[in-house]
Amino acid sequence: MAKFIDSPMVTEVKKITFRLYCHDWDERNGGNVSYRVLPEELEGYEDISEVKRNIPIDFNGKDLAGMYFIVTATGRYFKNIIDFPDRDLGLVRIAEDGKSVGLLWGYGDGASPTSEFPTHLMGHQERLKHDPEQRVIMHCHPTNLIAMTFTQNLDERNFSRILWKMQTESLVVFPEGVGIIPWMVPGTTSIGEETAKKLAKFRAVIWPQHGIFGSGKSIDEVYGLIETIEKAAQIWTVIQMQGGEIKQTITDDDLLNLGKVFGVEPNRNFI
């Protein structure tokens, strides 16, 4: 029988959290990840058959009852997860009443899920309505994107158009654009509710002066989504450093043609 620490799922989360840290997107204990694990992926592991303890959550997750998630622990540094996954990660199952989770593996020193786990669950719940293959929520602090929230109007159309026009691949990767909420205190029910509303239309939601909240089918997809958005923000930042004058750009017609060739539908409200 195998140990869950050696599972492909734990290996994947270890690798991605370390890469997020190396990108300078998850300083100190900033950022969090939740990964929905399918029941069939848990077969054959000898150390996840019993609930070690129950942990209350500040959210009614009844609609997600019985689902399994690997979740980063509260207050933990992403740079350490690769070395201490059974301390800084946990495998939890949502209880039938939706008010707590059962810990099946991890959090070896008594830790709990990230304080933003209720926000993650609200996000998973909303995205599953639109995509039954939804698996991953990722929150991190991309430097250039955060900087843009200080200098640009927090208007979804304006922000999305800037990011789309910074590089050809942007529209292909996030044709719906990006959602934006007002600045809010993290770890609260309110920010979870507002983020979930935006996730009804967007896979990525910007938290001004804070970071980004991304969702998708796999860790690779969500990481790639955030990576592409941040690269566009970085290009915009470099343009400003070069004087800010744009002599050539990707036009709206170019964006529409790009969508046709790659089989994606741009958000027509933004063009």
C-alpha positions as CSV (number, residue, x, y, z in Angstrom):
1,M,0.0,0.0,0.0
2,A,1.2,3.5,-0.9
3,K,1.6,6.6,1.3
4,F,-0.4,9.6,0.3
5,I,2.6,11.9,0.6
6,D,4.0,10.1,-2.4
7,S,0.9,10.6,-4.5
8,P,1.0,12.5,-7.8
9,M,-1.4,15.1,-6.4
10,V,0.8,16.0,-3.4
11,T,3.8,16.0,-5.7
12,E,2.0,18.4,-8.1
13,V,1.0,20.8,-5.3
14,K,4.5,20.8,-3.8
15,K,6.0,21.7,-7.2
16,I,3.6,24.5,-8.0
17,T,3.7,26.1,-4.6
18,F,7.5,26.2,-4.8
19,R,7.4,27.7,-8.3
20,L,4.9,30.3,-7.1
21,Y,7.4,31.2,-4.3
22,C,10.3,31.4,-6.7
23,H,8.3,33.8,-9.0
24,D,8.1,36.1,-5.9
25,W,4.3,35.8,-6.1
26,D,3.9,34.2,-2.6
27,E,6.1,36.0,-0.1
28,R,6.1,34.9,3.5
29,N,2.8,33.1,4.1
30,G,1.0,34.9,1.2
31,G,-1.1,32.9,-1.1
32,N,-3.1,29.7,-1.0
33,V,-4.1,26.7,-3.2
34,S,-6.9,24.2,-3.1
35,Y,-7.1,21.2,-5.4
36,R,-10.2,19.1,-5.7
37,V,-9.2,15.4,-5.7
38,L,-11.5,12.8,-7.2
39,P,-12.4,9.7,-5.2
40,E,-10.9,7.4,-7.7
41,E,-7.6,9.2,-7.3
42,L,-7.5,8.3,-3.6
43,E,-7.7,4.5,-4.1
44,G,-4.8,2.5,-2.8
45,Y,-3.4,4.8,-0.1
46,E,-3.2,3.2,3.3
47,D,-3.0,6.4,5.4
48,I,-6.2,8.3,4.4
49,S,-8.9,5.9,5.5
50,E,-9.7,7.5,8.9
51,V,-10.7,11.0,9.9
52,K,-7.9,12.3,12.2
53,R,-9.9,15.3,13.4
54,N,-12.8,17.6,12.4
55,I,-12.1,21.2,11.6
56,P,-15.0,23.8,11.6
57,I,-15.2,26.1,8.6
58,D,-16.9,29.5,8.4
59,F,-19.0,28.6,5.3
60,N,-21.9,26.4,4.5
61,G,-20.3,24.0,2.1
62,K,-23.3,21.6,2.0
63,D,-23.4,21.7,-1.9
64,L,-19.8,20.4,-1.8
65,A,-20.4,17.7,0.8
66,G,-18.3,14.6,0.4
67,M,-15.8,16.3,-1.9
68,Y,-12.0,16.0,-1.2
69,F,-9.5,18.9,-1.4
70,I,-5.8,19.2,-0.8
71,V,-5.5,22.7,0.8
72,T,-2.5,24.7,1.9
73,A,-2.4,25.4,5.7
74,T,-3.0,28.8,7.3
75,G,0.1,30.8,8.1
76,R,2.5,28.7,6.2
77,Y,5.3,29.7,3.9
78,F,5.2,28.4,0.4
79,K,9.0,28.0,0.3
80,N,8.7,25.2,2.9
81,I,5.9,23.1,1.5
82,I,8.2,21.2,-0.9
83,D,10.1,20.0,2.2
84,F,7.3,19.6,4.7
85,P,4.2,18.7,2.7
86,D,2.6,16.6,5.5
87,R,2.9,19.6,7.8
88,D,1.9,22.4,5.5
89,L,-0.7,20.7,3.3
90,G,-3.9,18.8,4.3
91,L,-6.3,16.4,2.6
92,V,-9.8,17.2,3.8
93,R,-13.3,16.0,3.1
94,I,-16.3,18.3,3.3
95,A,-18.7,17.1,6.0
96,E,-22.3,16.2,5.1
97,D,-23.7,19.3,6.9
98,G,-21.1,21.5,5.1
99,K,-20.0,23.2,8.3
100,S,-16.7,21.4,8.9
101,V,-14.1,19.3,7.1
102,G,-12.7,15.9,8.1
103,L,-8.9,15.8,8.0
104,L,-7.7,12.6,6.4
105,W,-4.0,13.4,5.9
106,G,-1.5,16.2,6.7
107,Y,-1.5,19.3,9.0
108,G,0.9,17.2,11.1
109,D,1.5,19.8,13.7
110,G,-2.1,20.7,14.3
111,A,-2.6,23.3,11.5
112,S,-5.9,24.1,9.7
113,P,-6.8,25.1,6.2
114,T,-5.9,28.5,4.9
115,S,-8.1,31.3,6.4
116,E,-9.3,31.9,2.8
117,F,-10.5,28.3,2.4
118,P,-14.2,29.5,2.6
119,T,-13.5,31.9,-0.3
120,H,-11.9,28.9,-2.2
121,L,-15.0,26.8,-1.5
122,M,-17.3,29.6,-2.7
123,G,-15.2,29.8,-5.8
124,H,-15.3,26.0,-6.5
125,Q,-19.0,26.0,-5.9
126,E,-19.6,28.8,-8.4
127,R,-17.2,27.5,-11.1
128,L,-18.6,24.0,-10.9
129,K,-21.9,25.4,-12.1
130,H,-20.2,26.5,-15.3
131,D,-17.5,23.8,-15.6
132,P,-18.0,20.3,-14.1
133,E,-14.3,19.7,-14.5
134,Q,-13.4,22.6,-12.2
135,R,-10.6,21.4,-9.9
136,V,-8.2,24.1,-8.8
137,I,-8.3,27.5,-7.1
138,M,-5.1,29.4,-6.8
139,H,-4.4,32.8,-5.0
140,C,-1.1,34.6,-5.3
141,H,0.4,38.1,-5.4
142,P,1.9,38.8,-8.9
143,T,4.0,42.0,-8.6
144,N,3.3,43.8,-11.9
145,L,-0.4,43.1,-11.8
146,I,-0.7,44.5,-8.3
147,A,1.2,47.6,-9.4
148,M,-1.3,48.2,-12.2
149,T,-4.2,48.3,-9.7
150,F,-2.6,51.4,-8.3
151,T,-2.3,53.3,-11.6
152,Q,-5.3,52.1,-13.7
153,N,-9.0,52.6,-13.3
154,L,-10.5,49.4,-11.8
155,D,-12.7,48.9,-14.8
156,E,-12.9,45.3,-16.1
157,R,-13.2,46.4,-19.8
158,N,-10.3,48.8,-19.6
159,F,-8.1,46.4,-17.6
160,S,-8.8,43.4,-19.8
161,R,-8.2,45.3,-23.1
162,I,-4.8,46.5,-21.8
163,L,-3.8,42.9,-20.9
164,W,-5.1,41.5,-24.2
165,K,-3.1,44.0,-26.2
166,M,0.2,43.4,-24.5
167,Q,0.9,40.1,-26.2
168,T,-0.8,37.9,-28.7
169,E,-1.4,35.0,-26.4
170,S,-3.4,36.9,-23.8
171,L,-6.8,36.8,-25.6
172,V,-6.3,33.1,-26.5
173,V,-5.7,32.2,-22.8
174,F,-8.4,34.4,-21.2
175,P,-10.8,35.5,-23.9
176,E,-13.5,36.4,-21.3
177,G,-11.1,39.0,-19.8
178,V,-10.5,39.5,-16.1
179,G,-12.9,40.3,-13.2
180,I,-12.2,42.9,-10.6
181,I,-13.7,43.4,-7.1
182,P,-13.1,46.5,-4.9
183,W,-10.4,46.4,-2.2
184,M,-11.7,44.2,0.6
185,V,-10.4,42.6,3.8
186,P,-9.2,39.1,2.9
187,G,-10.4,36.0,4.7
188,T,-13.9,37.3,5.1
189,T,-17.2,36.0,4.0
190,S,-17.8,39.3,2.0
191,I,-14.7,38.9,-0.2
192,G,-15.6,35.3,-0.8
193,E,-19.1,36.2,-1.9
194,E,-17.9,39.1,-4.2
195,T,-15.2,36.9,-5.8
196,A,-17.7,34.0,-6.4
197,K,-20.0,36.5,-8.2
198,K,-17.2,37.4,-10.6
199,L,-16.2,33.8,-11.1
200,A,-19.6,33.3,-12.7
201,K,-18.2,35.1,-15.7
202,F,-14.4,35.1,-15.3
203,R,-11.8,32.4,-14.4
204,A,-9.5,35.1,-13.0
205,V,-10.5,37.8,-10.5
206,I,-8.1,40.6,-9.5
207,W,-8.1,41.7,-5.9
208,P,-6.8,45.3,-6.1
209,Q,-3.6,46.1,-4.1
210,H,-3.5,42.5,-3.1
211,G,-3.3,39.8,-5.9
212,I,-5.3,37.5,-8.1
213,F,-7.7,34.6,-7.6
214,G,-7.5,32.0,-10.5
215,S,-9.6,28.9,-11.2
216,G,-9.5,26.1,-13.7
217,K,-9.4,22.4,-14.5
218,S,-5.9,21.6,-13.5
219,I,-2.9,23.1,-11.7
220,D,-1.1,23.6,-15.0
221,E,-4.1,25.5,-16.5
222,V,-4.6,27.8,-13.5
223,Y,-0.8,28.5,-13.1
224,G,-0.6,29.2,-16.9
225,L,-3.6,31.5,-16.7
226,I,-2.0,33.6,-13.9
227,E,1.4,33.4,-15.5
228,T,0.0,34.8,-18.8
229,I,-1.9,37.7,-17.0
230,E,1.2,38.6,-15.1
231,K,3.4,38.5,-18.2
232,A,1.0,41.0,-19.9
233,A,1.2,43.2,-16.8
234,Q,5.0,43.0,-16.9
235,I,5.1,44.0,-20.6
236,W,2.8,47.0,-19.8
237,T,5.1,48.0,-16.9
238,V,8.2,47.8,-19.2
239,I,6.4,50.0,-21.8
240,Q,5.8,52.6,-19.1
241,M,9.5,52.5,-18.1
242,Q,10.4,53.1,-21.8
243,G,8.3,56.3,-21.9
244,G,4.8,54.9,-22.3
245,E,4.4,55.9,-25.9
246,I,2.8,53.1,-28.0
247,K,3.5,53.4,-31.7
248,Q,2.1,50.0,-32.7
249,T,-0.6,47.9,-31.1
250,I,-2.9,44.9,-31.5
251,T,-6.1,46.3,-32.9
252,D,-9.7,45.3,-32.1
253,D,-9.9,43.6,-35.5
254,D,-6.7,41.8,-34.7
255,L,-8.3,40.5,-31.5
256,L,-11.4,39.3,-33.4
257,N,-9.3,37.5,-36.0
258,L,-7.2,36.0,-33.3
259,G,-10.3,34.5,-31.7
260,K,-11.5,33.0,-35.0
261,V,-8.2,31.3,-35.7
262,F,-7.8,29.9,-32.2
263,G,-11.4,29.0,-31.7
264,V,-12.2,31.2,-28.8
265,E,-14.9,33.8,-28.4
266,P,-13.6,37.2,-27.1
267,N,-15.8,39.0,-24.6
268,R,-17.8,41.2,-27.0
269,N,-18.6,43.7,-24.2
270,F,-14.9,44.5,-24.1
271,I,-14.3,45.0,-27.9
